[in-house]
Amino acid sequence: MTRSIADSEFGDCLDERLNALRTLDVAWARREAPGASSDEVLLVALHKARYRCREIDAALRHESAEWLRSRGCGDLFGEPLLPAGQLP
């Protein structure tokens, strides 16, 4: 089975997104959401997305959960975070 150019571009886009979530790349987030009110808002969004993303290593997801918890934030969908040590 051959991959089309569109499949390749889509895969590249997903890889770029996963890398941005892994590294909490605020510059990437700024390009993706140019209307965000601040870099702090973007950092919160990155942590929320990383916490929910099952393609990200569990250790990074737990790190984001603790970061969000320490700031009184909920998850990406406005739900409370799961107890420490648990992931969605």
C-alpha positions in Angstrom: 0.0 0.0 0.0 1.4 3.4 -0.9 1.0 6.5 1.1 -0.4 9.6 -0.6 1.2 13.0 -0.1 -1.8 14.0 2.0 -1.3 11.1 4.3 2.4 12.0 4.6 1.5 15.6 5.4 -1.1 14.6 7.9 1.4 12.2 9.6 4.0 15.0 9.7 1.4 17.3 11.3 0.6 14.8 14.0 4.3 14.2 14.7 4.8 17.9 15.0 1.8 18.2 17.4 3.1 15.3 19.6 6.5 16.8 19.8 5.1 20.2 20.7 3.1 18.6 23.5 6.0 16.5 24.7 8.3 19.6 24.9 5.6 22.2 25.8 6.6 24.2 22.8 4.9 27.6 23.4 6.2 29.0 20.1 4.4 26.2 18.2 1.2 26.9 20.2 1.5 30.6 19.4 1.6 29.8 15.7 -1.4 27.4 16.0 -3.5 29.8 18.2 -2.4 33.3 17.3 -5.3 34.8 19.1 -4.4 33.5 22.5 -4.2 36.2 25.1 -0.8 35.2 26.5 1.9 32.6 26.6 0.7 31.5 30.0 -2.7 30.7 28.5 -0.9 28.7 25.8 1.2 26.8 28.4 -1.9 25.9 30.4 -3.5 24.6 27.1 -0.4 22.6 26.3 -0.4 21.0 29.7 -4.1 20.2 29.5 -3.6 18.6 26.0 -0.5 16.6 27.2 -2.4 15.3 30.2 -5.1 13.9 28.0 -2.9 12.6 25.1 -2.5 8.9 25.3 0.3 9.0 22.7 2.5 10.8 25.2 4.6 9.0 27.8 2.8 8.5 31.1 5.6 10.3 33.0 5.1 13.5 31.0 1.3 13.2 31.5 1.7 12.9 35.2 4.1 15.9 35.2 1.4 17.9 33.5 -1.3 16.7 35.9 0.8 17.9 38.8 1.5 21.2 37.1 -2.2 21.7 36.5 -3.2 20.5 40.0 -0.7 23.0 41.6 -2.4 25.8 39.8 -6.0 24.7 40.5 -6.7 23.9 36.9 -9.1 21.3 35.5 -8.5 19.1 32.4 -9.0 20.0 28.8 -12.7 19.5 29.0 -13.2 21.4 32.2 -13.5 18.3 34.3 -11.6 17.9 37.5 -8.3 16.1 37.3 -8.1 12.5 38.3 -6.4 11.8 41.7 -2.6 11.9 41.7 -1.2 8.8 40.1 -4.2 8.3 37.7 -4.5 9.3 34.1 -7.5 9.5 31.8 
